[in-house]
């Protein structure tokens, strides 16, 4: 995520240097094109878009087809977001993302839709006999995850944090079992968090195969949670985690230093 924030910050710097403004959505799509063309990573648009377009105190709902974005307020001082780094470096052998793209495309083709966002579980179940077990589970993850995202937006707006947490935990289970991008260390942190007082929910975040968890927790319990994570993770894996409390911030923007 920091890489993409640096990418968008560099773009803003060039815009300021050249006195040429670029739409935030366009900036994000240019960043994605750089990844596709020069790095060779067929990533999505989420990291670039949030790094370019984020608004202080808000989550961002991104429509990856239309590129329309909706700000979702997240300013309640009574809840905090804890990010915990497992100290397992996010590593890929090269085929993980392309394999999942191909699998999802195969499912969409079997159903007869342009993308899995246009599908339902009824449609997926209707072609189950035409799919491998892996393809079926990949399709199930995407379809149910899309639904969870929309439900989460409504729950955040209504400040139903218990519902948000339930959706986060269900999301992790789906990413672990159906999309298969989690690892034992991350699963341990999620399970630990979900058993701790004041925690609404927890899940893996980022590209998977290592990296971080994100946990929604009552602010009064956040520091104790981080201490518990550090102690128990060290006891099990012999490594201390790095964790911090965060709130939604702004995307890349010019800063007046004078």
Secondary structure per residue as TSV (DSSP state, phi and psi in degrees):
chain	resnum	aa	ss	phi	psi
A	1	X	-	360.0	-41.8
A	2	X	H	-62.0	-32.9
A	3	X	H	-60.2	-44.2
A	4	X	H	-74.4	-32.2
A	5	X	H	-64.6	-39.9
A	6	X	H	-65.1	-37.7
A	7	X	H	-62.4	-47.1
A	8	X	H	-69.4	-34.6
A	9	X	H	-65.2	-39.1
A	10	X	H	-63.0	-39.0
A	11	X	H	-64.6	-42.1
A	12	X	H	-62.9	-39.8
A	13	X	H	-59.9	-44.3
A	14	X	H	-64.9	-40.1
A	15	X	H	-59.4	-45.3
A	16	X	H	-65.7	-41.2
A	17	X	H	-62.8	-37.9
A	18	X	H	-95.1	-0.9
A	19	X	T	54.7	46.2
A	20	X	-	-135.0	115.1
A	21	X	-	-87.1	140.4
A	22	X	-	-122.4	139.8
A	23	X	-	-58.8	142.0
A	24	X	H	-59.8	-38.1
A	25	X	H	-65.7	-41.5
A	26	X	H	-63.5	-43.1
A	27	X	H	-57.3	-44.7
A	28	X	H	-63.6	-43.1
A	29	X	H	-67.6	-34.1
A	30	X	H	-64.3	-39.6
A	31	X	H	-62.8	-42.1
A	32	X	H	-62.8	-40.0
A	33	X	H	-63.1	-36.4
A	34	X	H	-60.0	-43.4
A	35	X	I	-63.3	-43.6
A	36	X	I	-66.9	-43.0
A	37	X	I	-86.0	-44.6
A	38	X	I	-100.7	-36.3
A	39	X	I	-86.8	-32.2
A	40	X	-	86.2	14.8
A	41	X	-	-101.6	117.8
A	42	X	-	-83.6	66.8
A	43	X	-	-79.5	167.8
A	44	X	-	-84.4	-161.1
A	45	X	S	-107.9	-8.1
A	46	X	H	-58.3	-51.8
A	47	X	H	-64.5	-42.4
A	48	X	H	-66.7	-39.4
A	49	X	H	-67.7	-45.2
A	50	X	H	-67.7	-34.8
A	51	X	H	-68.7	-27.5
A	52	X	H	-90.8	-35.6
A	53	X	H	-116.9	-0.3
A	54	X	-	-59.0	147.6
A	55	X	-	-120.3	137.0
A	56	X	T	-52.2	130.6
A	57	X	T	78.4	15.8
A	58	X	E	-137.4	141.0
A	59	X	E	-79.0	167.9
A	60	X	E	-131.1	119.3
A	61	X	E	-90.2	120.0
A	62	X	E	-111.0	125.2
A	63	X	-	-90.0	107.1
A	64	X	T	-76.6	-3.4
A	65	X	T	-93.1	-53.3
A	66	X	T	-87.3	-16.1
A	67	X	-	67.5	15.1
A	68	X	-	-76.7	145.3
A	69	X	E	-127.0	145.6
A	70	X	E	-127.4	124.5
A	71	X	E	-78.2	134.2
A	72	X	E	-120.8	114.6
A	73	X	E	-58.6	137.3
A	74	X	-	-147.4	74.2
A	75	X	-	-123.5	6.8
A	76	X	-	-67.0	117.1
A	77	X	T	-67.8	-15.5
A	78	X	T	-80.0	-9.8
A	79	X	E	-124.8	146.1
A	80	X	E	-130.0	159.8
A	81	X	E	-109.2	121.6
A	82	X	E	-106.5	123.0
A	83	X	E	-102.6	129.6
A	84	X	E	-126.0	120.7
A	85	X	E	-91.6	123.7
A	86	X	-	-73.5	-11.1
A	87	X	S	65.2	17.7
A	88	X	-	-102.6	111.9
A	89	X	-	-63.8	135.7
A	90	X	-	-66.5	106.7
A	91	X	-	-125.0	143.0
A	92	X	-	-131.1	144.8
A	93	X	-	-86.7	-12.6
A	94	X	S	121.5	-24.9
A	95	X	S	-104.0	-10.1
A	96	X	H	-59.7	-50.6
A	97	X	H	-68.5	-51.7
A	98	X	H	-58.0	-37.4
A	99	X	H	-61.1	-44.1
A	100	X	H	-70.8	-33.8
A	101	X	H	-62.4	-46.6
A	102	X	H	-64.3	-41.0
A	103	X	H	-62.9	-43.8
A	104	X	H	-67.3	-37.6
A	105	X	H	-64.9	-38.0
A	106	X	H	-64.2	-39.2
A	107	X	H	-66.4	-45.3
A	108	X	H	-60.3	-41.2
A	109	X	H	-64.2	-41.2
A	110	X	H	-64.6	-35.6
A	111	X	H	-76.2	-31.9
A	112	X	T	94.0	32.2
A	113	X	-	-121.8	160.9
A	114	X	S	-67.6	-41.6
A	115	X	S	-149.0	163.1
A	116	X	G	-69.0	-15.6
A	117	X	G	-64.7	-20.5
A	118	X	G	-91.0	-0.5
A	119	X	-	-100.5	168.2
A	120	X	-	-131.7	167.2
A	121	X	H	-64.6	-31.3
A	122	X	H	-62.7	-44.3
A	123	X	H	-65.8	-40.8
A	124	X	H	-63.7	-45.3
A	125	X	H	-63.3	-27.0
A	126	X	H	-70.0	-19.6
A	127	X	T	-117.1	15.6
A	128	X	G	-55.9	-37.1
A	129	X	G	-71.6	-11.7
A	130	X	G	-94.7	-4.8
A	131	X	S	-113.1	154.0
A	132	X	-	-74.3	165.9
A	133	X	H	-60.5	-40.9
A	134	X	H	-64.0	-46.1
A	135	X	H	-60.8	-42.2
A	136	X	H	-60.9	-44.7
A	137	X	H	-68.2	-35.3
A	138	X	H	-63.0	-44.1
A	139	X	H	-64.3	-41.8
A	140	X	H	-61.5	-40.2
A	141	X	H	-60.9	-50.3
A	142	X	H	-63.4	-45.1
A	143	X	H	-64.1	-46.4
A	144	X	H	-72.1	-32.0
A	145	X	H	-67.6	-40.6
A	146	X	H	-57.8	-42.6
A	147	X	H	-65.3	-40.0
A	148	X	H	-63.3	-38.6
A	149	X	H	-60.4	-46.2
A	150	X	H	-66.9	-39.1
A	151	X	H	-65.3	-37.1
A	152	X	H	-66.0	-39.1
A	153	X	H	-58.4	-48.3
A	154	X	H	-63.6	-38.7
A	155	X	H	-67.6	-37.4
A	156	X	H	-65.8	-42.0
A	157	X	H	-61.6	-38.7
A	158	X	T	-88.6	1.9
A	159	X	T	59.0	35.4
A	160	X	-	-90.4	78.6
A	161	X	H	-70.1	-28.3
A	162	X	H	-60.9	-41.5
A	163	X	H	-67.8	-41.7
A	164	X	H	-57.9	-45.7
A	165	X	H	-63.2	-41.6
A	166	X	H	-60.4	-40.8
A	167	X	H	-67.6	-39.3
A	168	X	H	-62.0	-44.8
A	169	X	H	-67.2	-39.6
A	170	X	H	-64.4	-36.9
A	171	X	H	-61.8	-43.5
A	172	X	H	-63.0	-43.8
A	173	X	H	-59.1	-38.8
A	174	X	H	-69.9	-40.9
A	175	X	H	-66.1	-32.2
A	176	X	H	-76.1	-47.4
A	177	X	H	-93.6	-39.1
A	178	X	T	-95.8	-42.4
A	179	X	S	-92.9	-18.7
A	180	X	-	54.7	57.7
A	181	X	-	-122.6	6.6
A	182	X	-	-95.8	174.3
A	183	X	-	-138.5	163.5
A	184	X	H	-56.4	-38.8
A	185	X	H	-62.9	-42.1
A	186	X	H	-67.6	-42.4
A	187	X	H	-60.3	-37.8
A	188	X	H	-62.5	-45.7
A	189	X	H	-64.2	-40.8
A	190	X	H	-64.9	-45.0
A	191	X	H	-63.5	-40.8
A	192	X	H	-62.0	-47.6
A	193	X	H	-60.4	-44.4
A	194	X	H	-67.4	-16.9
A	195	X	T	-95.8	1.1
A	196	X	S	-94.4	141.4
A	197	X	T	-57.7	137.4
A	198	X	T	87.7	-5.3
A	199	X	E	-85.9	130.9
A	200	X	E	-87.3	-41.3
A	201	X	E	-177.0	164.0
A	202	X	E	-150.4	152.7
A	203	X	E	-159.3	164.4
A	204	X	E	-66.8	151.7
A	205	X	E	-135.4	158.0
A	206	X	T	88.5	-157.8
A	207	X	T	-81.5	-8.7
A	208	X	S	91.2	-176.3
A	209	X	S	58.9	40.4
A	210	X	S	123.9	-164.0
A	211	X	S	87.5	-132.5
A	212	X	E	-122.7	161.9
A	213	X	E	-111.8	157.4
A	214	X	E	-127.8	132.0
A	215	X	E	-129.4	133.0
A	216	X	E	-96.1	122.8
A	217	X	E	-144.7	152.5
A	218	X	E	-60.7	135.1
A	219	X	H	-55.2	-37.6
A	220	X	H	-65.9	-18.1
A	221	X	H	-104.8	-3.5
A	222	X	H	-64.3	-47.3
A	223	X	H	-65.6	-40.3
A	224	X	H	-64.9	-37.0
A	225	X	H	-61.4	-46.2
A	226	X	H	-62.5	-39.4
A	227	X	H	-64.6	-42.1
A	228	X	H	-63.5	-43.1
A	229	X	H	-60.2	-44.3
A	230	X	H	-63.4	-46.2
A	231	X	H	-66.6	-49.7
A	232	X	H	-70.7	-36.6
A	233	X	H	-67.1	-41.6
A	234	X	H	-62.2	-41.7
A	235	X	H	-64.2	-34.1
A	236	X	H	-88.1	-41.5
A	237	X	H	-111.9	-6.8
A	238	X	S	72.5	21.5
A	239	X	-	-137.7	139.7
A	240	X	-	-89.6	140.2
A	241	X	-	-84.2	162.9
A	242	X	E	-113.2	125.1
A	243	X	E	-138.4	157.5
A	244	X	E	-156.2	158.2
A	245	X	E	-93.9	136.2
A	246	X	E	-138.7	165.2
A	247	X	-	-134.5	158.6
A	248	X	-	-62.9	127.3
A	249	X	-	-112.6	-174.1
A	250	X	-	-84.8	155.7
A	251	X	-	-75.1	-177.9
A	252	X	S	-58.1	131.5
A	253	X	-	-158.0	157.3
A	254	X	-	-66.2	145.5
A	255	X	-	-122.3	126.3
A	256	X	-	-80.7	112.4
A	257	X	-	-89.1	-4.2
A	258	X	-	-126.3	360.0
